Amino acid sequence: MRFEKYPFQKLNELLCDITPKKDKQFILTIGEPQFDTPEFIQKAFCENSQLLNKYPATAGIAELRESMRGFVKRRFNVKLNENELLPVNGTREVLFNFPAFLEAKSIAFPNPFYQIYEGAAIAIGAKMNKMSLTKENKFLNHPSELIGDEELVILNSPNNPCASVMDIDLMCEWVESALKNDFVILSDECYSELYFDEKPVSILEASKKVGNDKFKNILAINSISKRSSAPSLRSGFIAGDSEILKEYLSYRTYVGCASPLPLQKAAAVAWSEDNHTEEFRKEYRKNFKLAKDILGIEIPKATFYVWLEVDDDIEFTKKLWEEEGVKVMPGSFMSRENIGKGFVRIALVYDEKSTKEALFRIKNFKG
């Protein structure tokens, strides 16, 4: 198999011979929260460090599973049975190994995309249907874009990198299509908590709305990384179709990807508490208010990304780094068939002061 170069590797190669003219630089390329992990989460981790002498079970501790189901109930008003949710070692793990578990021969996913979607398909030699996200379709995918032989469809809402959000009606269309055409949906929802006004919906809500109460063929994944500014906890879950999850648990037992117990304990308290997430949302709201005022962009409904249209994303990235010391991600590095060409992704993950300075540098560069 031959994997494509990761976007960050491409970016490093693109900029390796360029020295910024300004001493202070801003790295706005990676979707990693730069705020401290809340102290109560850190405390739970430290207080349970003695559990490092025990092997963790793949299914996760009961306390963690309960806290995750509680989050789903509070946030999406969906009550899950115990066999309808499985803790995982971050959503990246699922996105890479679930297609292999499913033995999917044909996979559809958005384009531009999170690189793991393509990597998983390459790893198992699956046929790929890269569904274009463009201004014309408002960066939203529809079931009509399917070829017809897909066994797995990966959806991503709120979307990385385009920051678009599916409404409940479009999600219901996808659920009905999955039932009618017998394919599995894996809905990547790890940005669901980074919203500004209207709360993004989950594919689980849509499944309930169309009467698919057992979530047949429907699975959602979510992560604590962005929600709690705690990516190193590697805490996520996959929820939905219990028949699929039963077999997937067995598969993961062989993979050997159980989360260490101190991390599970810390994650359990994080999933159970919502106020800290609202504090992070307040910070991101400030950043996007700045982006609107300084760059004149429309504030997205969710995520911490700006999908900024430019003339030439490669040249823009190179010259912005050289002239202003601000690093962004070219859209063409996050897509195929040049779908992301002419856009750059900007991650507004820093504090208000740093974000303001970086945005003014971008404005000055654009002129």
N, C-alpha and C positions, 0 to 999 in steps of 0.2 A: 504494500500500500504506500501511497505517497501523499502526505499531508501538505496542504498549502502553508506558506509561512504565516505565522501569527501576525495580526495587524501591528502589534507593538514592535516585533522584529523588523517588519517592513519600515516602520516609522524611524527606528533607530538607524537603519541603513540609509534612509533618505536624508537624515539630518546629521549623520556622523561627521561630515567635513565642514559643517557650518558652526561658527562661533558667534553666539549672540553678542550684540554690541552693548547690551545692558547687563550690569553685574547681577541684578536680581532677576530671577526667572520664575515663571509660573507654569506648572505642569497641569494642564486641563484635559488630559487625555484619558485617564483611567477612572472607571466608575467605582472608586473606593472612597467611602466617607472619611473626611479628615477631622471629624469631631471625636472627642474622647468617648470611649465606651462608658456608659453610666456606672457609677461607683457600686450600686447595688448588684449589678451583674458581675463586676470584678470581685466583689466580696464573696459572692456565692461560689465563684470558681476557686478562690483561695481557701475557703472554709471546707472544700471537699477534695483538696489535693491528696488526702490520705487514700482516696479511692483509686489512685494510680496503680495500686498493687493488685487490682482485680481486672479480669477480662470483661469487657462489655458485651452484652448480647446484641445481636444485629437488630432485633426488633425495638431496641431502646427501652429505657426504664419506664415504668407505668406513669410516674410523675411527669415525664416529658411528653408522653403521648396525650395525657389528659390536658396538659397546658396547651398543646397545639390544637386539640379539638375545641378547647375553650376559646381560643383565639378565633377559630373559624366560626363558631357560634356567635360570638360577640360582633365580629366584623362583618360577616356575610349572612348572618341569620340562617345558617345551615347547620343542623345537628347531625353529626357523623357518628355512626356506630364504631365500636373499637376496631373492627376489621376493615374500616374504610379509610384509615390513615396510617401511614408508615413513616417514622422519622428517617431522614437520610443525612448523609455527610455533605450537606450543601447541595444546591440544585445542579451544580455543574456535574457532579457525579451521576445524577439521574439522567441528565441530558446526553451524556456520553454512553452510558451502559444500557439504558432502557431500550434503545433501538436494537441493540444486540440481543438482549433478552427476548424481545418480541420477534426477532428474526425477520425484521421488516425488509422486504425486497424493494419497496418503493416508498419514499418519504417526501413529503411536501413541507416547506418552511418558508418564512418570509425572507425577502431579499431587498435591502441590507439585512444583516443578521448577526447574532452572537456566534462567533466562530465555531463553537462547540457543535452547533447544529450540523454544519457541513462536515466537521471532523468525524462525528459519529457515523454519518452516512458513508464516508470514505472508508472508515475502519471495517465496515461489514460489506462493502461493495454494493450498497443500495443505489438504486436509481433515484435521482433527485429532481424534484419539481420546485424550483426557486421562484416563489410567488412575489412579483415585483411590488414594492412600495414606492409610490410616486406622488407628485403633487396632484396628478389627475385623479387618482383614487383616494386622495386625502390620507395617504399612507396607511390604508386599511385593506386587509385581504378579505375576499369573499369566497364562498364555496364554488362559485362558478369558475374559479381559476384552477380547479383541480382537473387533472388529466383523466382520472377515472380508475386508475389501477393502484392508487395509494393505499397502503396498509396503516400508515402512521402519518398524522398531520401535527406538526408542532406550531402552535400559535404563541404569540408574545404580546400581551397587553397588560399594563402599559408597555409600550414598545421601546426597546433599545436597538438602534440609536435614534429613531425618528420621533420619539416622545408622543406618539399617537395612542388613543385609547378607544377600544371597542365599546359600544353601548350594549345594553342587554338584548336588544332586538337582533343585532348582528351575531352575538354569541348564541342566541337561540337558533338562528339559521345554521350555524356550524354544528350544534348538537343534533339537530334534526337531520342534517346531511350525514353525520357520522352514523346515526341509527339506520337511515335508509340505505346507505352504501356500505355499511359494515366496515368502517375503519376506526382506528383509535385516535382520539385527540389527546395530546399532551400539552396543556396550557401553561406556559411559563409566565407566572404572575409575581415575580420577585420584586417588582417595583410598585406593587399595589398600595403600599402605605405611604408612598411619597406623592401625595396628591395635594391640591391647593384649595379646591372648593368641593366639587362633586366627587364622591368616593367612587373609584373604579369598581366595576362588578367582577365577579368570578365566574368561570365556566360552570362551577358547581351550582351557583344561583340559577344560571340559564338552564341547566339540566333539570332542576326542580321545577322551573317555570313551565317547561314543555311536558312535564309529567314523567320524566325519566328519573324517578325517585331513587332507583338503585344505582344510578350513575353508569349504566351500561356503556362501555366504550369511552368513558369520559374520565380524565384524570387532570388534576391541577397540581402544580408544584409552587412552593413559596419558600422564602428564605428569610432569616433574621439579619443577614449581613447589612442590608440597607436600612431596614426597619429600626434596628437598634445600634447602628454604627459598630457592629461586632462581626466583621467578616471572618476573623480567625476562630470564632466559635464553630464554624462549619456546620451550622444547624439549619436544616431545611426539612420539608416534608413533601410527600406525594400522597394525594387523597383522591378518593373516588371509587371506581369499580373494584369491589372487594374480591371478585374472582381473579382479576388480573393481579391485584396486590398480594393475594395468597401465594401465587407462583413467583412473583417478583421477590418476595421476602426470602423464599427458598434460594433463588438465584443469588441474592446479595449475601446470603450466608456463605456461599462458596467464594464469592468475590473477596470477602474479608474486609469490609469497609465500615465496621462498627465504630461509632464515635466514642472517644475516651469518656469515662464516667464523670470526671470533674467538669468537662465541657457540657455534658448532658444536664448536669445539675444547674449550671449557670444558665443554660439555654431555657430550662424550665421556668426559672423566675422571670426571664426576659419575655418569653411568650405570654406570661400571665399578667403582665403590666403594660398599660397602654399610654399612660401620661408622658413617659419619656419620649415616645414616638412623636407625640404632638409638639414637643419642644424642638425636635429636629425639623419637623415640618415648618415651624415658625422661622427657623434659620434659612431654610431653602426658599421660603416665600420672600424673604428679604433679598436674597440673591436674584431671584427672578424679577422682582420689582426693579432692581438695579439694571438688569439686562433689558427690561422694557424701556426704562428711561434713557439708558445710555446707547443701546444698539437699535432701539425702535422695533423690537421683535414682539410678537404676540406670545404671551405667557402660556406655556402648554398646560394641559390638564393634570399631568403627572410626570414623574421621573425627575432627575436633576440634570437633564441634558438639554442643550440647545442644538437643534439641527439647522445650522446656519447656511443659507444659500450664498455661494460665492461664484466668481467667474471660473476659476480653475483651482480645484481643491488642492492639487499637488503644489502648484506654484504659490498659492496663498499660504499653505502650511510652511513651506521653506522660507519664504520672505518674512512672514510674521515672526518666526523663530529668530531669524537673523536680525531684524530691525527692532523688534520689541521684546524678545525673550519670552514669548508666550507659545507654549506648545499645545497644538490641537491635533485631532485625528482626522485625516482625509476620509471622506465618505467612500471613495473608491477602494480603500483598504478594507472596508467592512461590507463589501458587496461583490457581486459578480456581474458580468455583462454590462459594466459601467452604470448600473442603476443608481449607485450612490455618488456618481461623479457630479461635481459642482456643488457639493455640500461638505461641511466639516462638522464633526461632533465636538461640542464643548461641554465638559463636565464641571458644573458649578458646585464643587464639593468642599470649598474652603469657607473660612469665616467671611463675614460681610466686608471687612476692611480689605482683605486680600482680593476678594472677588471684585470689588469696586475698582481697584487699581488695575487688575488684569483686563477688565472690560473696557476701561478707558484707553488702555494700550491698543486693544483691538479696534476701537473706534478711531483712534488717531491713525492707525495703519490703513484702515479702510478709507479714511479721508472724508 
